[in-house]
Amino acid sequence: MKIALGSDMNTNLAKFLAEELKKRGHEVDVYGALVATPAPWTKVAIEVAEKVAAGEYGQAVLCCWTGTGISLAANKVKGIRAALCGDAQTAAGARMWNDANILCLSLRATSEEVAREILDAWFENEPSTDEEDVACLRYLEEWEARH
């Protein structure tokens, strides 16, 4: 899968994520501080989210110090369901129940081992086909189309 990776800081975790995604067979393009600075989290998130929404990437991974800012900014783009995940179970749920298309991580709180577990859960899970889950996502899409 073609994946965008964006971060507002060029940290060891961000570099680890790029390598880990490539090891898993993904084509990875990097954005933000992985390319140049300054890289405000708002601009990194919006740039990557717009590319995912346009179909240029199947999914993305975004990082900032807490993960919160980058997820808030990415979710401003129509069609984006960015999920801040601090553990594997949250990542699995975000993919299954929310059909999340952008994984957001905290550069401060995520170790490489936990990041690996989160990526495992993220890529091992597919969106649910349960009628209630599908109805919830359809409601969000309809609401988004009206606003």
SULKAMO-V756560 format. One line per field, one symbol per residue. ss: DSSP state (A for helix, B for strand, O for the rest). phi: phi as a letter, one per 20 degrees, with the letter a starting at -180 (. if undefined). burial: 1 if it has 24 or more other ideal C-beta (glycine too) atoms within 12 Angstrom, else 0. A space follows every 50 residues. Layout:
ss: ???
phi: ???
burial: ???
//
This chain:
ss: OBBBBBBOOOOAAAAAAAAAAAAOOOBBBBBBOOOOOOOOAAAAAAAAAA AAAOOOOOBBBBBBOOOAAAAAAAOOOOOOOBBBOOOAAAAAAAAAAAOO OBBBBBOOOOOAAAAAAAAAAAAAOOOOOOAAAAAAAAAAAAAAAAO
phi: .ececcbecedffffgfgffffgeneedddcmffdbcfcggfffffgfff fffenfcfbbcccbgenfgfffffffegnecececdbfffffffffedlf dcedceffddefffgffffgfgeeddgfdggfffffffgffffffed
burial: 00111111111011011101100001011111110000101111111111 11100011111111001111111110101111111111011101111111 11111110010001111110111010000000000010000000000
//
